[in-house]
Amino acid sequence: MSFLWEGVCSVTWQQLVMYAVGAALIWLAIKKEYEPALLLPMGFGAILINLPGSNAIMQTIEGVGETQGIVEWLYNVGIGASEALPLLLFIGIGAMIDFGPLLAKPFMFLFGAAAQIGIFVALLLALVLGFDLKDAASIGIIGAADGPTSLLVSQVLHSKYIGAIAVAAYSYMALVPIVQPMAIKLITTKKERSIKMEYNPGAVSKRTKILFPIVVTIVVGLIAPSSASLVGFLMFGNLIRECGVLQNLSEAAQGPLTNLITLLLGITISFSMKAEDFVRPDTLLVMAIGLAAFVFDTFGGVLLAKVMNIFLKKKINPMVGAAGISAFPMSSRVVQKLAQEENPGNMIIMQAAGANVAGQISSAIAGGLIIQLVSRFM
C-alpha cells in the first residue's frame, strides 16, 4: 500500500490535466464515435505516458540504468527517425480514394487549392503571436485538415508543439461535422445552400485512372520535391487500387494496413503529450490557431464558389467549396447532409466528393511546400 500511496502523492497537477485530456479523447471516440481508431489510442496513451515513472517512456532504474519504453521506441522508429507511420498510412488512404469524380470534373481542383488558405492564415497568425517560423509553419499545417500531413511536417521541422499539433489536427478532423456547418452558415444564405446541381460525368477510362497517380507523382515531384513522399505514397496506394491486378493488396491496404498503422500512430503520438510539454499556455494558443485554420479553410472554398457563381450560368452550391478540405470522406458527407436539410432531395455528394479528394492531393502538396519554403530560412 505504501507504494500505491507514494505513486498517488507523486502525481502532479499537470499530469491530472493530461488524465482529463485523455479521458475526453476516449469519451469522444466511444460516446460520439469521432475518429475512434485514432482518438481512443491517443487518449489512452496520454494517460499511460503520464503515469509517474511509467516504463512506457524512458526511465532510469537503479542498478540497471536507462531503459527505453515501448511508446518512446515506437515514436523514435515510426515518427522521429523516418516519418514511416504517417507515410505508410498514406498508402492506405490512397487505396481508399476514387479519383473518378475529380477526373470527371477537373475544375474541382480549384476548391482543393482554395480550401488550403487556412494554412497560411494560421501561419501568419502564429507569427504575429510570437511563435518562431518553424513552429508557426507547423501550427499552420493543422489547416491541411490532414492528421498524417500535420504530424509529418511538424516532425520534419522539429517543432516543439508536435503533441498539441497532433491533438488539434486529429480532434478537429473528428469535429468536422460540428465545425464546418457553423462556418458554412456564417457566410452563406439558405438560398445558396439550396442550390441544386446536375451531375453529368463524362466517362473516365481505366487507363486515365491508372495514368493519373503516375503523372501526379512526377509533376508534383518536379515542382515540389519536398512533397514527393507525401504525394507519392498517396498516389501509390491509389495505383494499387486502380491497376486491377492487385485486388488482395488493395483490400489489405484499405483494411488491415490502415487499421494497424492508425492504431499504432494514435498511441505513438501520445509520446509527445507528456504533461510538462503539453500543459502550457502556448498549447492553448496552438489549439485556438488550429481551429481558426479549419474555419478559414472552409471560408476559402465557399468564397471561391461564390466568386465563380458571379460568372457562371449554372450556379455551384457554395458548400461544395467547403468540401475542398482534406478530411475525406467526412467533409463531403457533411456537405451532402446540409444540402438535404436545406432542400430535401438535393444530391451534391458527387461534386463534394470530387472537391474532397482534390483536397487530399492539395494538402499533401501544401505540406511539402511548407517544408520547402521554411527550410530556406532555417
Backbone torsions as a table, in degrees:
resi	resn	phi	psi	omega
1	MET	NA	-30.8	-179.6
2	SER	-64.1	-36.9	178.3
3	PHE	-63.9	-40.6	179.3
4	LEU	-63.6	-43.9	-179.3
5	TRP	-64.9	-38.9	178.3
6	GLU	-63.5	-40.2	179.5
7	GLY	-64.4	-42.9	179.4
8	VAL	-63.2	-43.2	-177.7
9	CYS	-67.8	-24.1	-177.3
10	SER	-87.1	-3.2	178.3
11	VAL	-73.1	128.0	179.2
12	THR	-89.1	164.7	178.6
13	TRP	-67.0	-30.0	176.6
14	GLN	-65.0	-38.7	177.5
15	GLN	-66.5	-37.1	176.3
16	LEU	-61.9	-39.0	176.7
17	VAL	-61.3	-41.8	-179.3
18	MET	-68.4	-32.1	174.1
19	TYR	-62.5	-39.9	178.6
20	ALA	-66.8	-41.3	176.8
21	VAL	-61.0	-46.0	178.6
22	GLY	-60.6	-43.2	179.6
23	ALA	-63.8	-38.4	178.9
24	ALA	-64.3	-41.5	178.3
25	LEU	-65.0	-40.7	177.9
26	ILE	-64.3	-40.3	179.2
27	TRP	-63.1	-43.8	177.9
28	LEU	-61.8	-37.8	-178.4
29	ALA	-68.7	-42.8	-173.1
30	ILE	-89.1	-50.5	-175.3
31	LYS	-74.1	-45.6	-176.4
32	LYS	-96.1	-11.4	-179.1
33	GLU	57.3	38.6	175.6
34	TYR	-89.6	110.7	178.0
35	GLU	41.1	55.8	-174.9
36	PRO	-61.1	-32.1	-178.4
37	ALA	-64.0	-23.3	179.1
38	LEU	-103.4	-48.3	-173.3
39	LEU	-68.4	-33.2	179.8
40	LEU	-65.8	-52.1	177.0
41	PRO	-64.7	-32.2	176.4
42	MET	-64.4	-44.3	-179.5
43	GLY	-65.1	-44.6	179.4
44	PHE	-65.6	-40.7	179.4
45	GLY	-64.1	-36.6	178.6
46	ALA	-60.9	-35.6	176.6
47	ILE	-73.5	-45.4	-175.2
48	LEU	-59.4	-46.5	-173.8
49	ILE	-80.2	-9.8	179.5
50	ASN	-103.3	10.2	171.1
51	LEU	-73.6	135.6	-178.1
52	PRO	-56.2	124.9	178.1
53	GLY	71.8	17.9	-177.0
54	SER	-56.1	130.8	178.0
55	ASN	-85.3	11.9	172.1
56	ALA	-75.2	-18.3	175.3
57	ILE	-124.8	179.0	-177.5
58	MET	-57.4	133.4	175.4
59	GLN	-142.2	157.3	178.8
60	THR	-107.3	122.8	-179.7
61	ILE	-111.4	127.5	-178.3
62	GLU	-58.7	128.7	179.3
63	GLY	86.6	-10.9	-178.8
64	VAL	-116.5	-41.4	-177.2
65	GLY	102.5	-158.5	-177.8
66	GLU	-81.8	138.2	175.4
67	THR	-127.3	140.7	-177.6
68	GLN	-91.4	126.2	179.7
69	GLY	-77.2	165.2	-174.7
70	ILE	-64.7	-40.4	-178.6
71	VAL	-68.0	-40.5	177.7
72	GLU	-65.8	-39.2	179.0
73	TRP	-63.6	-44.6	178.0
74	LEU	-60.5	-40.9	-179.7
75	TYR	-64.5	-46.9	-177.9
76	ASN	-65.0	-38.4	-177.6
77	VAL	-80.3	-44.4	-171.1
78	GLY	-89.6	-21.2	-177.4
79	ILE	-128.8	-52.7	-173.0
80	GLY	-62.4	-44.4	-174.0
81	ALA	-89.9	-29.8	-169.8
82	SER	-139.1	-8.7	-172.9
83	GLU	55.8	29.6	-173.6
84	ALA	-64.4	-44.9	-174.1
85	LEU	-63.4	-48.7	178.0
86	PRO	-61.0	-38.5	-178.6
87	LEU	-69.3	-41.3	177.8
88	LEU	-63.3	-34.6	177.7
89	LEU	-63.2	-32.4	179.3
90	PHE	-63.7	-30.1	176.3
91	ILE	-62.0	-46.5	178.9
92	GLY	-63.5	-40.6	178.9
93	ILE	-63.4	-43.3	179.0
94	GLY	-61.5	-36.9	179.7
95	ALA	-69.4	-20.6	179.8
96	MET	-84.7	-20.8	-169.0
97	ILE	-88.6	132.7	170.2
98	ASP	-102.8	110.5	-179.3
99	PHE	-82.3	5.2	-178.7
100	GLY	-53.5	-51.2	180.0
101	PRO	-59.9	-33.7	178.4
102	LEU	-72.0	-43.4	-179.6
103	LEU	-67.7	-29.3	177.6
104	ALA	-72.4	-30.5	179.8
105	LYS	-131.4	76.9	-173.5
106	PRO	-60.0	-22.2	-179.7
107	PHE	-63.8	-13.6	177.4
108	MET	-63.0	-19.2	175.7
109	PHE	-57.0	-31.3	-178.8
110	LEU	-61.9	-38.6	-179.5
111	PHE	-71.1	-35.9	176.6
112	GLY	-62.3	-37.0	178.9
113	ALA	-73.6	-45.1	-177.5
114	ALA	-62.5	-32.7	-176.8
115	ALA	-80.0	9.2	172.8
116	GLN	-99.9	4.0	-175.8
117	ILE	-62.5	-26.6	179.0
118	GLY	-60.8	-28.7	178.2
119	ILE	-59.1	-48.1	-173.5
120	PHE	-78.8	-32.0	174.0
121	VAL	-64.0	-45.3	-179.4
122	ALA	-66.3	-39.1	178.6
123	LEU	-60.3	-47.5	179.9
124	LEU	-64.5	-40.3	179.4
125	LEU	-62.9	-42.3	179.2
126	ALA	-63.9	-39.4	177.4
127	LEU	-63.3	-43.5	179.6
128	VAL	-61.8	-34.9	-178.3
129	LEU	-83.4	2.8	170.8
130	GLY	102.2	5.0	176.0
131	PHE	-75.3	147.0	177.2
132	ASP	-75.0	171.9	-168.9
133	LEU	-61.4	-45.9	-176.7
134	LYS	-66.1	-36.3	177.6
135	ASP	-72.5	-40.0	179.1
136	ALA	-62.4	-42.2	178.7
137	ALA	-65.2	-40.5	179.4
138	SER	-65.7	-39.8	177.3
139	ILE	-67.1	-41.6	-179.7
140	GLY	-59.0	-34.5	-175.2
141	ILE	-69.6	-9.4	169.8
142	ILE	-55.3	-31.7	178.7
143	GLY	-66.8	-8.5	173.6
144	ALA	-68.1	-14.9	-178.4
145	ALA	54.8	36.7	-176.2
146	ASP	-143.2	105.8	-175.9
147	GLY	-54.6	-52.8	-179.7
148	PRO	-58.2	-39.1	178.4
149	THR	-65.2	-44.4	178.9
150	SER	-60.0	-44.1	-178.5
151	LEU	-65.2	-44.5	-177.4
152	LEU	-65.7	-45.3	-178.2
153	VAL	-63.8	-45.1	-179.2
154	SER	-64.7	-31.9	178.2
155	GLN	-72.7	-45.3	-179.8
156	VAL	-61.3	-38.4	-178.5
157	LEU	-85.6	1.4	177.6
158	HIS	55.2	48.2	178.1
159	SER	-70.5	150.1	177.0
160	LYS	-81.0	-6.5	-171.0
161	TYR	-117.1	32.9	-176.8
162	ILE	-56.9	-44.6	-178.4
163	GLY	-61.2	-49.5	-179.6
164	ALA	-63.6	-39.9	179.5
165	ILE	-64.1	-43.3	179.5
166	ALA	-63.7	-45.8	179.5
167	VAL	-62.5	-44.1	179.5
168	ALA	-62.8	-47.9	-176.7
169	ALA	-60.9	-49.6	-177.0
170	TYR	-74.6	-35.1	179.4
171	SER	-66.9	-44.1	-179.0
172	TYR	-70.8	-31.2	172.2
173	MET	-59.3	-43.4	179.8
174	ALA	-66.9	-28.7	-176.2
175	LEU	-94.9	12.1	177.3
176	VAL	-51.8	-40.9	179.5
177	PRO	-63.4	-15.7	177.5
178	ILE	-100.0	-45.8	-173.9
179	VAL	-70.1	-48.1	-173.5
180	GLN	-66.3	-44.5	178.3
181	PRO	-57.5	-39.9	178.9
182	MET	-64.2	-43.8	-179.6
183	ALA	-65.5	-41.9	-179.4
184	ILE	-62.2	-45.0	-176.0
185	LYS	-69.6	-21.5	177.9
186	LEU	-65.9	-31.4	-172.0
187	ILE	-124.0	15.3	176.3
188	THR	-131.9	158.3	174.9
189	THR	-100.3	164.2	176.9
190	LYS	-59.5	-37.1	178.8
191	LYS	-61.8	-42.9	179.2
192	GLU	-66.4	-40.6	-179.1
193	ARG	-71.0	-14.3	-178.7
194	SER	-94.5	-3.3	-177.5
195	ILE	-58.3	129.2	175.9
196	LYS	-92.6	145.7	-179.8
197	MET	-127.0	138.8	174.6
198	GLU	-84.8	143.9	176.7
199	TYR	-122.2	103.6	178.2
200	ASN	-121.1	77.7	-174.9
201	PRO	-70.2	141.0	170.5
202	GLY	-75.5	161.5	180.0
203	ALA	-69.5	130.0	176.5
204	VAL	-107.5	113.7	-174.6
205	SER	-73.6	159.5	177.0
206	LYS	-62.6	-37.5	179.4
207	ARG	-60.1	-42.1	179.6
208	THR	-62.2	-43.6	-179.0
209	LYS	-66.0	-30.2	177.6
210	ILE	-77.3	-42.0	-178.7
211	LEU	-69.9	-30.9	-174.2
212	PHE	-55.5	-53.9	-178.8
213	PRO	-64.0	-31.1	178.9
214	ILE	-69.0	-48.0	-178.6
215	VAL	-64.5	-43.5	-179.8
216	VAL	-60.2	-42.8	180.0
217	THR	-61.5	-44.2	-179.5
218	ILE	-65.7	-48.0	-176.6
219	VAL	-63.9	-48.5	-179.0
220	VAL	-65.5	-39.6	179.3
221	GLY	-62.1	-34.3	178.6
222	LEU	-77.3	-37.2	-177.1
223	ILE	-80.3	-44.2	-175.9
224	ALA	-135.0	81.6	-176.7
225	PRO	-55.2	-28.9	179.9
226	SER	-70.5	-13.2	176.7
227	SER	-94.7	-3.6	-170.8
228	ALA	-58.8	-45.7	-178.0
229	SER	-69.3	-42.3	179.3
230	LEU	-60.7	-55.5	-178.3
231	VAL	-68.7	-39.0	-177.6
232	GLY	-61.5	-44.8	179.9
233	PHE	-68.6	-36.1	175.8
234	LEU	-62.6	-46.1	-178.6
235	MET	-70.7	-33.7	177.0
236	PHE	-62.7	-43.1	177.1
237	GLY	-60.3	-39.6	179.5
238	ASN	-69.4	-36.0	177.7
239	LEU	-64.0	-38.2	175.4
240	ILE	-59.1	-40.4	-179.8
241	ARG	-65.9	-45.5	-169.0
242	GLU	-88.5	-17.0	-174.1
243	CYS	-67.0	-26.9	175.8
244	GLY	84.3	-3.5	-177.7
245	VAL	-116.8	2.6	-179.0
246	LEU	-128.7	49.3	-175.7
247	GLN	-59.4	-43.5	-179.3
248	ASN	-63.4	-41.6	178.9
249	LEU	-68.1	-36.4	178.2
250	SER	-62.7	-44.9	179.0
251	GLU	-66.1	-36.8	178.5
252	ALA	-66.7	-39.5	179.6
253	ALA	-66.8	-40.4	-178.9
254	GLN	-72.2	-31.6	-175.4
255	GLY	-105.1	-89.2	-174.0
256	PRO	-56.0	-45.4	-178.4
257	LEU	-62.8	-50.8	-178.6
258	THR	-61.3	-43.2	-178.8
259	ASN	-64.6	-43.8	-178.4
260	LEU	-67.2	-46.4	-179.3
261	ILE	-64.5	-40.7	178.4
262	THR	-60.7	-44.0	179.5
263	LEU	-61.9	-48.8	-179.6
264	LEU	-65.9	-39.0	-179.3
265	LEU	-63.9	-42.1	-178.6
266	GLY	-59.8	-47.8	-177.7
267	ILE	-77.4	-26.2	177.7
268	THR	-69.7	-38.6	178.6
269	ILE	-57.2	-31.4	-175.7
270	SER	-61.3	-19.1	177.8
271	PHE	-59.8	-30.9	-179.6
272	SER	-89.7	14.1	-179.9
273	MET	-113.1	30.5	176.5
274	LYS	-65.9	140.9	-170.9
275	ALA	-54.2	-44.3	-175.2
276	GLU	-66.3	-24.2	179.7
277	ASP	-94.4	-22.7	-170.4
278	PHE	-99.0	-41.8	-174.6
279	VAL	-84.7	83.5	-178.3
280	ARG	-147.2	153.7	-179.4
281	PRO	-57.4	-36.8	-177.7
282	ASP	-68.8	-21.1	174.6
283	THR	-64.3	-40.9	177.1
284	LEU	-62.6	-37.2	176.7
285	LEU	-63.0	-42.1	178.1
286	VAL	-58.9	-45.9	-179.7
287	MET	-62.5	-41.0	-179.2
288	ALA	-67.2	-42.6	179.1
289	ILE	-65.4	-38.6	177.4
290	GLY	-60.5	-41.0	177.4
291	LEU	-64.1	-42.4	177.5
292	ALA	-60.4	-37.8	179.5
293	ALA	-61.2	-44.0	179.1
294	PHE	-62.6	-42.3	-178.8
295	VAL	-64.3	-44.7	-179.2
296	PHE	-70.3	-30.5	172.1
297	ASP	-56.0	-49.3	-179.4
298	THR	-62.2	-45.0	177.5
299	PHE	-57.5	-43.3	-176.6
300	GLY	-58.7	-48.4	-179.8
301	GLY	-65.8	-43.5	-178.8
302	VAL	-64.8	-45.4	-177.6
303	LEU	-65.2	-34.9	176.5
304	LEU	-62.5	-43.8	179.0
305	ALA	-61.6	-39.9	179.8
306	LYS	-65.4	-38.8	177.0
307	VAL	-66.2	-43.2	179.0
308	MET	-61.1	-35.6	-178.2
309	ASN	-65.1	-21.8	177.0
310	ILE	-62.3	-30.9	-174.1
311	PHE	-108.0	-7.0	-175.7
312	LEU	-100.9	141.4	174.0
313	LYS	-76.5	-46.4	175.6
314	LYS	-90.0	109.5	-171.7
315	LYS	-73.5	149.7	176.0
316	ILE	-98.2	134.1	172.6
317	ASN	-66.2	118.1	-173.5
318	PRO	-58.3	-22.1	-179.8
319	MET	-65.0	-23.9	176.9
320	VAL	-59.7	-38.0	177.9
321	GLY	-61.0	-34.7	179.7
322	ALA	-64.1	-27.6	179.7
323	ALA	-74.5	-0.7	179.4
324	GLY	-72.6	-4.9	174.8
325	ILE	-73.2	168.3	-170.9
326	SER	-84.5	-5.0	-175.8
327	ALA	-70.3	85.1	-173.9
328	PHE	-101.9	137.8	-5.6
329	PRO	-95.1	13.5	-172.4
330	MET	-58.5	-43.9	-175.6
331	SER	-64.2	-41.9	179.7
332	SER	-65.3	-34.1	177.3
333	ARG	-69.3	-38.2	177.5
334	VAL	-62.3	-44.8	179.7
335	VAL	-62.3	-43.5	179.0
336	GLN	-62.9	-40.8	179.5
337	LYS	-62.9	-42.9	178.2
338	LEU	-63.8	-40.4	-179.9
339	ALA	-60.8	-41.4	-179.4
340	GLN	-72.6	-31.2	176.9
341	GLU	-65.3	-38.7	-177.9
342	GLU	-81.6	-31.5	-176.6
343	ASN	-147.8	88.9	-176.1
344	PRO	-50.7	132.6	-179.4
345	GLY	93.0	-7.2	179.9
346	ASN	-73.8	122.5	-178.2
347	MET	-115.8	107.6	176.3
348	ILE	-124.5	19.7	-174.1
349	ILE	-64.1	-36.5	-177.2
350	MET	-70.6	-41.6	176.7
351	GLN	-63.9	-42.1	178.9
352	ALA	-64.3	-37.9	178.3
353	ALA	-64.9	-38.0	177.6
354	GLY	-62.1	-43.7	177.5
355	ALA	-66.1	-36.8	-177.4
356	ASN	-65.4	-44.1	179.1
357	VAL	-72.5	-27.8	172.8
358	ALA	-63.3	-36.3	177.4
359	GLY	-64.2	-34.2	177.2
360	GLN	-60.2	-46.8	-179.9
361	ILE	-67.5	-45.2	-176.1
362	SER	-62.9	-38.9	-178.8
363	SER	-66.9	-38.4	178.2
364	ALA	-66.3	-40.9	177.5
365	ILE	-64.4	-43.8	-179.4
366	ALA	-61.4	-40.3	178.3
367	GLY	-60.2	-44.4	178.4
368	GLY	-65.6	-40.0	179.5
369	LEU	-65.2	-38.2	177.6
370	ILE	-61.2	-46.2	178.4
371	ILE	-60.0	-44.9	-176.5
372	GLN	-65.0	-43.1	-178.0
373	LEU	-71.4	-44.5	-177.0
374	VAL	-68.3	-36.1	-178.6
375	SER	-61.4	-24.9	178.6
376	ARG	-71.4	-21.5	-178.2
377	PHE	-106.4	1.6	-177.9
378	MET	-94.1	NA	NA
